[in-house]
């Protein structure tokens, strides 16, 4: 049974239990609602919860744990020669899972019959062709050991899914039966329902935390796998980025320093554009603009934050790059060879960051107590002197936090860099040279059919982990500064 139909069946059982529970408790109370501890719909909801929630929890746990259990069983039965020939067991099992998924896809599309897909004597080359014809992914040459392991994996998965259907349906029926037994007037159904709703709210609040944990764990595991195949010292201190997908990474140089340099260089140019413009705009809106001008100018400025980054990338590629070429290119100063350069991406990214700096700084400046301004005016200071000597020093911690948040946004930008900065990984001080960033290379390394048995594909996770640590540190530092500022004036 398909998963969607299984969930639909569980919902049908739960809804039927809701109606039966409400009807049964009214019948036991002789139709008099005053004899009930709770309202009738609480008794129906109680049966609904008993029938649906345990079954869904078991279903989710089964879907999470079955691949781990099946993978462990198949890995334990692998031929030692096949295991020894693989770069690592996790990469070998990833290839087994891809092959098993390809077999299932070929059976579903009609390219293979179920009997041929499970045939232990089938020709690996013929099965590989059928998988490719069905749109599946075959990594390299499909050897017999991987094929047999994939067949075992597919068969064990099918058996597990069949058992899962019966267990979950039986649990739903048992829960509905138990809920109907409790559908009597003295049962505190409302307490059960309210406890279930509270648990639902806790689960909803935990989703963000669990999602972040899952992202971090996926990065960590794949990064560890990468460093098993490629030396960590060469990655962190290498000055050459030259991946090669030939020979499973035997001739690749995967030094991250050129990518980090390009990332920070473009971000510095962007901040050099965004900080003065954004800060001056915030000072004007906060201290000089009339309420009418502020009501129009601030929303208009914040529209920049809603423009998709792909539009900024096209603006950099089609407008800013050619404009810079006319000034600094061969017909101008001659120091710029192409429209894609650090300056192109940095200028456009700086425009994108202006609303981040201006909006946050404006809110922070407005949070400075008016009593400080009044005291400065009372001592004879002008408005400009008050802004320079009183308002900005008082708001400086919050402004620094806003700048750091904008910097973390700049470091994680992708589309503007891909279209505006080029793809060259180099260490250069010339802002008119083409460079690239960590995010751009993550995209390029995972574009197409990635061979996860090679360092060139796994390096994307190491790059992502590096970028995650950098931006996390910036965000934590920025939030620390902003919170310290808020505590000072709240």
N, C-alpha and C positions, 0 to 999 in steps of 0.2 A: 504494500500500500504506500502510495506517495505521501510525503510528509504533510502536504497541505490537506489531503483528504483525511489523514489521521487527526490533525488538529480540528478539522471541521466536524469529525465524528465526536471528538471529545466535547466540543461546544454543544453539539446536539444533545448528548447525554446530560450535560450540565443544565441546559435550558429545560429539558424534559423534567429533570429533578427539581428545578425551581418551581415549575407549575405543580408537580405532584406534592412537593413539600408544603406549599401554600394551601393547596386544597385539602391535604390531609390534616393539617393542624386546625383548620376551620371546622372540619368534620368532627374531630375529637373534642372541640370546644362547643359543639352543638350550634355552630354558627354565631355564637356570642363572642365578639372580640374583647369584651371586658374581662373574660376569663383567661386571656392570653397574657403572658409576661411581656411579650414584645409584639410589635405590629406584624401582621401576617407576612408581609414581604420579607421581613428579616428571617423567618423560618425558611422561605424559599431560597433566599440568598445563602443561608447556611448550608442547604443541600447543594446548591451551585458550587460553593467553595469546596466542600468535601469531595465533590465529584471531579472538579477541574484542577484545583491547585496541586494536590499530591501527584496526579498523573502528569501534569506539565513539568513539575520539578524532576520527576523520574525521567521523563523524556529528555529534558535538557541535560541532565547528568549522563544519561546513556549516550547522547550524541557527542558529548565532550570526551567521555572516557573510552568509548568503544574504539575509536581510531588508535588511542594509546595502547589499549590491550591487544588489539589485532596486530598493530605494528610491532609490539614486543614479541608476540608469538611468531610472527613471520621472520623477524630479525634473528630470533634464536634458532630457527630452522634453516638459515641461509648456508649455502655451501661455503666452507672456509676459504676456498680458492677465489670465489666471487668477492667475499668480504675483503680479502687481502689485496685484490686488484683495485679496490675503490679508494678514493682519497680519504674518506671517512665514512663511518657507518651511517651518520645522519644524512649525508648527501646521497649515499646508496639507497636509503629508505625513501628519500624524496623522489628518486628516480623510479623506485618500485611503485610508489603511490601514483605518480604521473602515468606510468604504464597501465596500472589497474584502471585509472580513470579513463584512459584512452580505449581500453578494451570495453568498458561499459558504454562509452560513447559510440563505439563502432557497432555494438550490439543494438543500441537504441536506434541508430540510423539505418540499420539493415545491412551495413557493410559486412557484418559477421553474424553468424548464428550463435546462439548461446552455447551450443554443443562444441562448435569449433573454438570459441573463445576459452572454453574450459579444457580443451583437449591437451593433454600433457605431451603428446607427440607432434603437435602442430609446428610448422616451420616458423621460426622467429622472424625471418625476412618477410614472409607473406603476411604475418600478423602486423608487422611494423608498417607495411604498405596499407593495410586495411585501416589501421589507426590514423595514419596520415591522411588517407582519403576521407575519413570521417571528421577531420578537423582537429584530431588530437595531437599532442606534442610527444615526439619521440626524440630523446636525447642521444645523439650519437648513433652507434650501432646497437640494436637490441640483441643482447646476448641471451643465451638460453637460461642462465641462472637468474637473471633479472626477470625474464618472462615467467618462469615457474613461480618465483616469489610473488609476482603481480597476480598470477592466477590464484594462488593461495590467498592472497590478500583480498581479492575480489570475492572469492567464495566465502571466506570467513565474514566479510562485511555483509554479504547477502543473508547469511544465516543469522547474524546478529540483528539485522534489521527486522527479519521475520519474527525473532523472539521478542524484540522490542515492541512490535505492534500488539502481540498478544498480552504481554505484561502490562503495557500502558492501558489497554482497553479493560483488562480485568481489574486493574487498580481503580479506574474511573467508575466501573460498575459497583465495586465494593464500597468506594467512597459515597456514591449515591445511596446505596442501601443503608450505610451507617447514618448518613444525614437524615434519611427518612425515619429511621428508628428514633432519632432525637427530636423529631417533629411532633412534640407534645406540648400542651399549654404551659407546663412548668419550666420548660427548658429556656435558659437565658440566651436566646439566639442573638439578640442585639449585641451582647458582649463579644460573642464569637466573631460577628461581622465587623465590629469596630476594631477588634484586634487584627483581623485580616487586612482591613483598610490601612491601619497603622503600619503593618509590615510592608504593604505595597508602597506606601510613601517612603519608608526607609530604603526599600529597594530602588525606587526611582532616584532618591538622593545619592545612592551608591553607584549609579551607572557611570557617572563622570569619573569617579575615582577608579572604578574597575576598568574602564576603558583606557584611562591613562596608564594604569598598571599593565594592561595587556600590550599596549604600544611599547612601553619601556622594555618589557620582557622579550617581545619579539625582536627588538633591536639588540638587546643584550645577547640573546642566544645566537643570532646570526652573526653578530660581531665577533663573538668568541670563536665561532666556526671559521670565520675569515682569518683570524689570527693563528689558527691552527695550520692554515695553508700558506700564509704570507707573513714574513717577519714583522713584528710590531715596530721595531726600530726603523726599518726601511720605510714603513708607512708614515710614521710621525715625523721623521727627519729627512726623508727623501726629497730632493729638489727637482725631480723629473716625473712628469705624469705622462706615461705612454703605454696605455693598456693594449694588449694584443690577445685576441681570442684564439690564436693558433697555439696548439700544444698545451691547452689547459693552463695558460698563464705562465708557461716556462720562460717567455721572453718579455714579460710585462714589468714596467716600472710604475709603481703605484704610490709615489710620494705625494703627500697631501699638502705640503707647504705651498706650492704654487696656487692651489685652489683656495687655501685659507688667505693667502696674500690678495688674490683677486677679490675674494669676498669682503675683506676688510677695506681694501682700497676703494672699491665701488661704494661701500657703505659710508666711508669718510667723505667722499665727494657728495653723496646724497645728503648727509647731515650738514655739510658746509652750505648747502643750498637751503635746506629745510629749517635749520635752527634760526638764522637771522630773520628770514622772511616770516616764519611762524611766530617767533617771539615778538617781533615788531607789530605783527598783526594783532597778537593777543594784547599787547600794551595799548594799542589804539582802541580796540574794541572795549577794553576794560576801563580805560582812564579818560579817553578823549571823545569817543563816539557818543552821539545822542541815542536815547532809547530807540528812536525810529530807525536810525542808520544801523544800529546793532541788530535790531530785529530782522533786517534785510541782509546785512553783510555776513553775519555769522552762519545762518543756514546756507547761503550761497557758497561760503568757503568750505563748509563741511560736505558739500556735494562732491568735492574731489575725492573724499574717502569712499564714496559709493561707486566710483567708476571701476569697472573690472580691470584687473591688471593686464589682461591680454590687450585691452584698448590702449593702455599706456605703452605696452610693448610695440604695438603697431605705430603709435605716435613717435616713439623713438626711432623705429626703423625707417619710416617713410617721411618724417618731417625733421626731427632734430638731427639725425645723422647727416642727411644731405645738406642741412643748413650749416652744420659745423664744417663739412667738407668744403663749402664755398669760402669759408673764412680761413681754415687751417690746412686745407688740402693742397694738392699740387698747384692749383691756380691761385692759392693764397699764400699762407706762410710756409707751406710745404712740409709741415711736421706731422700731418695726419694722412695715413695711407688709405683708410677705408672708413665708411660711415659707422661701422660697429667698433666701439671703443669704450674705455672706462668712462670717459667724459660724457658720452652719449647716454649710457645707462645711468650714470650718477645724476645727471641733470634731471632726467625724467623721473627717476626714483625720488629725488629730492622734492619735486613737485607733488608726487603722490604722498609724501610724508608731511607736507605743510599742515594739513588739517589735524594730524595727530599731535604735532607740537603746539599749534595755535589753540586748538580746542582745550587740550589739557592745561596748557599754561594760562589760558583765559580763566578757567574755573579756579585754578590755584591762586591767581592774582586777586580774583574777586573774593576769595576766602580770607584774604588778609583783613584784619579788623579795621573798620573805618576810624576807630579811635586813634590808630597810629597815624593815619593821614591827617586827621584833625589836629593832633598834637604838633605835627610838622608844620602845618599851615599856621598854627598859633605862634610858632617860633619865628615866623616870617619867611619860610621857605616857599619857593615857587612850586608850580605843579611838576615841572620837569625835575627840579631838585628833589622833590618828595618821591617821585618815581625812582630816581637813581639812587638816592641815599636811604630810603625807608622801605618802599614797596618791594623793589626787586631783591634786596638782601633778605627781607622777611619771607619772600616766596621762593628763594633760590633752591632750597631742598626739594620742593615740589617740582620746580622747573627741571632740575637735574633728573628727577625720576621720570618726568615726561620725555626727556631727551633719551634716556636709556631705554624706555619702552619703544620709542621710535627707532632706536638703533637695532633692537632685537627684531623689529618688523622688517627693517632693511636687510638684515643678515639672512632672513628666511625667504626673501623674495626670489622668484624663479623666472616668470615670463618676461619681465623687463630685461633681465640679464640674458636670457636665451636669444631674444630678438635684437637687443641693443648693444651688447658687449662683445659678442663673438663667442668663439669656442676654444681659443688658444689658452693653454695653461702655461703661463710664464711668470717669471719674477722680473718685474720691470717697474721703474719709477715714472715712466712716461705715461701721463694720463690719456694720451691719444693713441695708445696701443690697444689692440684687442686682447681681452682677458676673459676668464671665465670664473665661475664660483662653485662652491660645493653643491648648491642646490641644482645648478645646471647639469653638473656631471652625474648627480643621482638620477636625473631624468634620462640622460643619454645611456647610462649603464643598464637601466632596466627597460629600455625601449626595445620592442621586438621580443623574440623567443629567447629568454634568458636561460643560459645553461648554469644552473645553480650548483653544478659540480666544479665550477671554476672560480678563482678569486675575483675575476673581473665582474661577476654578477654579485658576489657577496660583499664586494668593497662598497657597494651602495649603502649597505646597512652600517658599515663602519663609518662612512661619511655622515650618514644620518645620525648616528650616535654622537659623533664629534660635534655636529651642529646642534644637536639637542642639548648637550652639556653646556655649550657656549651660551645659547639663548636662555636656557634655564638659569644660569648664573646671572645673566643680565637682568632677567625678570625678577629674580629674588632680590637682587641689589636694589632695583628700582622700587619694588614694593616696600622694601624696608625703609627707604628714604621717604617715600610718600606717606607711609603710616606714621613715621616719626614726626613728619610735618603736621599731619592732621591731629595727632595727639597734642601738639603744641598749642593749637588754636581752637580746639573743640571746647 
